[in-house]
Amino acid sequence: MKTATVNFKTDELTKKKAQDVSSQLGIPLSSLLNAYLHELVASKSVRFSIAEPMTKKMELVIAQAEKEIAAGEVSGPFASTDELFTHLDA
């Protein structure tokens, strides 16, 4: 496959952060950008996603859920939706 060079401009901080992330992932930045271009071509759409930052409330909810799981205070699994709704109505 013949390769082509794509040049684009971004600010220095964004470039540095992108290089740091790609380094942490162990994937060259050029490979990540190439994969993005392939996805763009295949899907003909652009997706943006940002991981939601952990909040104090989320930390408390997760800690409570982990405590309940460790104590065996969980529901299910259910064999059917009828069984699930019976449990919820109880």
Secondary structure, DSSP 8 states (H G I E B T S, - for coil): -----------HHHHHHHHHHHHHHT--HHHHHHHHHHHHHHHSS----------HHHHHHHHHHHHHHHTT------SSHHHHHHHHH-
